[in-house]
Amino acid sequence: MVVRQPRYSKEEFARGGDEIYESQVRSRVEEGYYDKIVAIDFETGSFKFDASEILACDRLEAHHPDAEIWIVRIGSGYVRRFGGRTKIFL
């Protein structure tokens, strides 16, 4: 198995991934695909989406095997949530 090394700093990757999502992808996927995962190739802007991170990444890598992948949950500010939720009692 080949271990790929990151080609970008974490900061550059996060900033650039969010910029690509906002400028090129969001308007094309927000309607009708809420809560799906979109995997974006950082270098080409190509993207694929699916119900899970693994499926979306596999679909993207089938077309771009060397992709630097940024993932976003459509309609959300996070991909996964860690920790408990606060219960609201009425």
MDTraj code that builds the backbone (N, CA, C; nanometers):
import mdtraj as md
import numpy as np

residues = "MET VAL VAL ARG GLN PRO ARG TYR SER LYS GLU GLU PHE ALA ARG GLY GLY ASP GLU ILE TYR GLU SER GLN VAL ARG SER ARG VAL GLU GLU GLY TYR TYR ASP LYS ILE VAL ALA ILE ASP PHE GLU THR GLY SER PHE LYS PHE ASP ALA SER GLU ILE LEU ALA CYS ASP ARG LEU GLU ALA HIS HIS PRO ASP ALA GLU ILE TRP ILE VAL ARG ILE GLY SER GLY TYR VAL ARG ARG PHE GLY GLY ARG THR LYS ILE PHE LEU".split()
xyz = np.array([
    [0.0835, -0.1173, 0.0000],
    [0.0000, 0.0000, 0.0000],
    [0.0887, 0.1247, 0.0000],
    [0.0573, 0.2168, -0.0854],
    [0.1331, 0.3412, -0.0944],
    [0.0706, 0.4440, -0.0013],
    [0.1515, 0.5042, 0.0825],
    [0.1041, 0.6098, 0.1717],
    [0.1352, 0.7431, 0.1054],
    [0.0292, 0.8177, 0.0742],
    [0.0492, 0.9476, 0.0101],
    [0.0787, 1.0546, 0.1141],
    [0.1649, 1.1447, 0.0789],
    [0.1991, 1.2569, 0.1658],
    [0.1170, 1.3789, 0.1241],
    [0.0712, 1.4582, 0.2199],
    [-0.0049, 1.5785, 0.1853],
    [0.0796, 1.6751, 0.1025],
    [0.0159, 1.7378, 0.0059],
    [0.0860, 1.8335, -0.0801],
    [0.0617, 1.9777, -0.0374],
    [-0.0242, 1.9972, 0.0618],
    [-0.0594, 2.1320, 0.1072],
    [-0.0588, 2.1355, 0.2592],
    [-0.0397, 2.2544, 0.3148],
    [-0.0490, 2.2682, 0.4608],
    [-0.1952, 2.2514, 0.5014],
    [-0.2184, 2.2190, 0.6276],
    [-0.3552, 2.2026, 0.6774],
    [-0.4364, 2.3297, 0.6592],
    [-0.3737, 2.4432, 0.6862],
    [-0.4428, 2.5711, 0.6761],
    [-0.4810, 2.6023, 0.5312],
    [-0.3844, 2.5822, 0.4407],
    [-0.4098, 2.6075, 0.2985],
    [-0.5179, 2.5130, 0.2451],
    [-0.5124, 2.3878, 0.2864],
    [-0.6088, 2.2884, 0.2417],
    [-0.7496, 2.3225, 0.2913],
    [-0.7633, 2.3577, 0.4182],
    [-0.8939, 2.3919, 0.4749],
    [-0.9510, 2.5174, 0.4103],
    [-0.8700, 2.6199, 0.3982],
    [-0.9154, 2.7454, 0.3376],
    [-0.9553, 2.7224, 0.1913],
    [-0.8696, 2.6545, 0.1168],
    [-0.8964, 2.6297, -0.0245],
    [-1.0151, 2.5374, -0.0465],
    [-1.0274, 2.4341, 0.0366],
    [-1.1412, 2.3424, 0.0249],
    [-1.2729, 2.4133, 0.0474],
    [-1.2791, 2.4980, 0.1505],
    [-1.4009, 2.5754, 0.1759],
    [-1.4299, 2.6729, 0.0623],
    [-1.3273, 2.7352, 0.0076],
    [-1.3462, 2.8297, -0.1036],
    [-1.4012, 2.7586, -0.2268],
    [-1.3475, 2.6416, -0.2580],
    [-1.3970, 2.5662, -0.3738],
    [-1.5432, 2.5272, -0.3516],
    [-1.5756, 2.4794, -0.2315],
    [-1.7141, 2.4412, -0.2030],
    [-1.8076, 2.5605, -0.2205],
    [-1.7724, 2.6728, -0.1610],
    [-1.8597, 2.7901, -0.1666],
    [-1.8722, 2.8480, -0.3077],
    [-1.7626, 2.8521, -0.3828],
    [-1.7656, 2.9194, -0.5135],
    [-1.8056, 2.8296, -0.6301],
    [-1.7795, 2.6987, -0.6213],
    [-1.8031, 2.6126, -0.7374],
    [-1.9039, 2.5002, -0.7154],
    [-1.9210, 2.4564, -0.5910],
    [-1.9984, 2.3348, -0.5673],
    [-2.1320, 2.3614, -0.4995],
    [-2.1335, 2.4454, -0.4001],
    [-2.2518, 2.4633, -0.3152],
    [-2.3798, 2.4886, -0.3935],
    [-2.3778, 2.5816, -0.4853],
    [-2.5000, 2.6167, -0.5594],
    [-2.5493, 2.5004, -0.6454],
    [-2.4629, 2.4058, -0.6763],
    [-2.4998, 2.2926, -0.7608],
    [-2.5540, 2.1733, -0.6814],
    [-2.5321, 2.1715, -0.5494],
    [-2.5724, 2.0545, -0.4712],
    [-2.6661, 2.0838, -0.3546],
    [-2.6783, 2.2080, -0.3109],
    [-2.7581, 2.2375, -0.1912],
    [-2.9050, 2.1984, -0.2079],
    [-2.9627, 2.2203, -0.3234],
    [-3.1022, 2.1841, -0.3468],
    [-3.1134, 2.0348, -0.3740],
    [-3.1817, 1.9633, -0.2890],
    [-3.2094, 1.8230, -0.3135],
    [-3.1095, 1.7218, -0.2594],
    [-2.9954, 1.7662, -0.2104],
    [-2.8947, 1.6711, -0.1614],
    [-2.8550, 1.7005, -0.0172],
    [-2.9429, 1.7647, 0.0584],
    [-2.9155, 1.7993, 0.1963],
    [-2.8717, 1.6759, 0.2755],
    [-2.7696, 1.6921, 0.3560],
    [-2.7149, 1.5920, 0.4468],
    [-2.6310, 1.4847, 0.3776],
    [-2.6110, 1.4940, 0.2479],
    [-2.5201, 1.4022, 0.1776],
    [-2.3776, 1.4542, 0.1959],
    [-2.2813, 1.3688, 0.1667],
    [-2.1399, 1.4062, 0.1727],
    [-2.0920, 1.4360, 0.0315],
    [-2.0233, 1.5476, 0.0153],
    [-1.9613, 1.5779, -0.1134],
    [-1.8099, 1.5721, -0.0951],
    [-1.7438, 1.4955, -0.1836],
    [-1.5984, 1.4838, -0.1839],
    [-1.5478, 1.5667, -0.3007],
    [-1.4576, 1.6600, -0.2729],
    [-1.4085, 1.7545, -0.3733],
    [-1.2594, 1.7336, -0.3943],
    [-1.2183, 1.7233, -0.5209],
    [-1.0757, 1.7176, -0.5525],
    [-1.0222, 1.8595, -0.5424],
    [-0.9355, 1.8818, -0.4473],
    [-0.8805, 2.0144, -0.4185],
    [-0.8120, 2.0758, -0.5399],
    [-0.7506, 1.9940, -0.6235],
    [-0.6725, 2.0460, -0.7356],
    [-0.7535, 2.0702, -0.8620],
    [-0.8591, 1.9910, -0.8854],
    [-0.9355, 2.0056, -1.0097],
    [-1.0728, 2.0675, -0.9888],
    [-1.1245, 2.0625, -0.8668],
    [-1.2595, 2.1117, -0.8405],
    [-1.3664, 2.0088, -0.8732],
    [-1.3276, 1.8926, -0.9247],
    [-1.4240, 1.7854, -0.9518],
    [-1.4828, 1.7379, -0.8200],
    [-1.6060, 1.6896, -0.8237],
    [-1.6674, 1.6418, -0.7008],
    [-1.7645, 1.5286, -0.7286],
    [-1.7861, 1.4490, -0.6257],
    [-1.8851, 1.3413, -0.6252],
    [-1.9506, 1.3441, -0.4886],
    [-2.0760, 1.3004, -0.4814],
    [-2.1417, 1.2960, -0.3514],
    [-2.2116, 1.1633, -0.3328],
    [-2.2333, 1.1302, -0.2055],
    [-2.2986, 1.0059, -0.1688],
    [-2.3446, 1.0187, -0.0240],
    [-2.4016, 0.9115, 0.0292],
    [-2.4521, 0.9141, 0.1667],
    [-2.3409, 0.9061, 0.2710],
    [-2.2253, 0.8511, 0.2359],
    [-2.1170, 0.8384, 0.3336],
    [-1.9873, 0.8949, 0.2770],
    [-1.8946, 0.9262, 0.3679],
    [-1.7643, 0.9784, 0.3267],
    [-1.6897, 0.8781, 0.2393],
    [-1.6905, 0.7524, 0.2791],
    [-1.6152, 0.6511, 0.2059],
    [-1.6693, 0.6335, 0.0647],
    [-1.7999, 0.6245, 0.0501],
    [-1.8581, 0.6073, -0.0834],
    [-1.8313, 0.7284, -0.1718],
    [-1.8449, 0.8487, -0.1168],
    [-1.8183, 0.9692, -0.1955],
    [-1.6722, 0.9760, -0.2380],
    [-1.5806, 0.9436, -0.1461],
    [-1.4374, 0.9455, -0.1786],
    [-1.4018, 0.8369, -0.2799],
    [-1.4594, 0.7181, -0.2645],
    [-1.4342, 0.6110, -0.3605],
    [-1.4800, 0.6501, -0.4999],
    [-1.5956, 0.7132, -0.5095],
    [-1.6470, 0.7555, -0.6403],
    [-1.5553, 0.8599, -0.7031],
    [-1.5054, 0.9539, -0.6226],
    [-1.4157, 1.0563, -0.6747],
    [-1.2818, 0.9959, -0.7161],
    [-1.2278, 0.9079, -0.6332],
    [-1.0987, 0.8465, -0.6650],
    [-1.1055, 0.7548, -0.7874],
    [-1.2231, 0.7048, -0.8208],
    [-1.2377, 0.6242, -0.9420],
    [-1.2075, 0.7084, -1.0661],
    [-1.2359, 0.8385, -1.0591],
    [-1.2105, 0.9295, -1.1716],
    [-1.0786, 1.0053, -1.1569],
    [-1.0380, 1.0295, -1.0326],
    [-0.9155, 1.1051, -1.0031],
    [-0.8369, 1.0304, -0.8956],
    [-0.7605, 0.9280, -0.9341],
    [-0.6930, 0.8423, -0.8360],
    [-0.5970, 0.9140, -0.7409],
    [-0.5425, 1.0260, -0.7823],
    [-0.4452, 1.0973, -0.6993],
    [-0.5067, 1.2221, -0.6350],
    [-0.6375, 1.2225, -0.6185],
    [-0.7081, 1.3409, -0.5683],
    [-0.6676, 1.3756, -0.4255],
    [-0.6555, 1.5048, -0.3992],
    [-0.6444, 1.5586, -0.2626],
    [-0.7880, 1.5921, -0.2249],
    [-0.8493, 1.5126, -0.1377],
    [-0.9940, 1.5205, -0.1165],
    [-1.0314, 1.6031, 0.0055],
    [-1.1203, 1.6984, -0.0185],
    [-1.1821, 1.7792, 0.0868],
    [-1.3279, 1.7349, 0.0930],
    [-1.3806, 1.7055, 0.2133],
    [-1.5193, 1.6608, 0.2233],
    [-1.6029, 1.7586, 0.3037],
    [-1.7282, 1.7691, 0.2636],
    [-1.8237, 1.8607, 0.3271],
    [-1.9577, 1.7882, 0.3357],
    [-2.0304, 1.8073, 0.4452],
    [-2.1687, 1.7593, 0.4529],
    [-2.2568, 1.8713, 0.3994],
    [-2.3331, 1.8415, 0.2979],
    [-2.4157, 1.9421, 0.2310],
    [-2.5204, 1.9964, 0.3282],
    [-2.5237, 2.1284, 0.3414],
    [-2.6200, 2.1950, 0.4279],
    [-2.5800, 2.2014, 0.5736],
    [-2.4552, 2.1684, 0.6052],
    [-2.4115, 2.1646, 0.7439],
    [-2.2729, 2.2269, 0.7580],
    [-2.2412, 2.2706, 0.8768],
    [-2.1103, 2.3281, 0.9036],
    [-2.0076, 2.2249, 0.9477],
    [-2.0483, 2.0986, 0.9559],
    [-1.9563, 1.9945, 1.0004],
    [-1.9863, 1.8647, 0.9260],
    [-1.8886, 1.7762, 0.9211],
    [-1.9073, 1.6452, 0.8585],
    [-1.9569, 1.5463, 0.9623],
    [-1.8932, 1.5454, 1.0781],
    [-1.9323, 1.4574, 1.1886],
    [-1.9428, 1.5403, 1.3160],
    [-2.0266, 1.4955, 1.4052],
    [-2.0443, 1.5633, 1.5323],
    [-1.9870, 1.4755, 1.6423],
    [-1.9062, 1.5344, 1.7296],
    [-1.8479, 1.4630, 1.8430],
    [-1.9106, 1.5167, 1.9704],
    [-1.9353, 1.4293, 2.0641],
    [-1.9920, 1.4721, 2.1914],
    [-2.1426, 1.4590, 2.1933],
    [-2.1984, 1.4820, 2.3107],
    [-2.3418, 1.4695, 2.3280],
    [-2.4183, 1.5915, 2.2831],
    [-2.5456, 1.5738, 2.2749],
    [-2.6338, 1.6850, 2.2416],
    [-2.7050, 1.7302, 2.3679],
    [-2.7341, 1.8574, 2.3756],
    [-2.8067, 1.9111, 2.4894],
    [-2.9562, 1.8874, 2.4698],
    [-3.0190, 1.8271, 2.5675],
    [-3.1636, 1.8052, 2.5596],
    [-3.2349, 1.9298, 2.6095],
    [-3.3373, 1.9668, 2.5383],
    [-3.4171, 2.0820, 2.5778],
    [-3.5508, 2.0296, 2.6286],
    [-3.5813, 2.0631, 2.7514],
    [-3.7065, 2.0197, 2.8119],
    [-3.8042, 2.1358, 2.8083],
    [-3.9212, 2.1089, 2.7547],
    [-4.0245, 2.2131, 2.7479],
    [-4.1233, 2.1987, 2.8576],
])
top = md.Topology()
chain = top.add_chain()
for i, resn in enumerate(residues, 1):
    res = top.add_residue(resn, chain, resSeq=i)
    for name in ("N", "CA", "C"):
        top.add_atom(name, md.element.get_by_symbol(name[0]), res)
traj = md.Trajectory(xyz[None], top)
